[in-house]
Amino acid sequence: MDPGGVTFKKGQSGNPGGREKGAERRAKEAAEAREYIADDGQKYTGREALYHALLDIAFDRDEKARDRTGAIVAFLDRVDGKPKQAVSVSGEVDPANLALLDALRMTPHERRAHLARIEQEEREVLDASQDSTHASDDTDLDADLGAHQSD
């Protein structure tokens, strides 16, 4: 018996009925729904279509100022990310949590760069410790060889 509790007979399909009817048509319709075709015939993905729609609203002088501003804010929030909000902390902070607080103040790009620096430093420390281990192994080997040669 297999782990799922279902047994299959040798040479028999696990899906004897085959793919359900209309599955390919539904997959094609779903893919088409994710595309947007602009007035100029250009195809866009859903996200690109959203950006274009927001920009259309933002630059349409017939739209209300409130709607234009909302479209600009929504566009910038999705493209650049929402602006960071200031957080004030009072009292003592555990030193172990200082790194976490610093990370919260960073942008995602700054966090990735910071993590890359930490990983590089860890690799350098690991390489240095391995080099010193190999150096002491070589010293021990030289001592062993010298002891054997003097015999």
Secondary structure, DSSP 8 states (H G I E B T S, - for coil): --TTS----TTS-S-TT-S-TTHHHHHHHHHHHTEEE-TTS-EEEHHHHHHHHHHHHHH-TTS-HHHHHHHHHHHHHHHH----------S---HHHHHHHHHHHS-HHHHHHHHHHHHHHHHHHHHHHHHHHHHHHHHHHHHHHHHHHH-
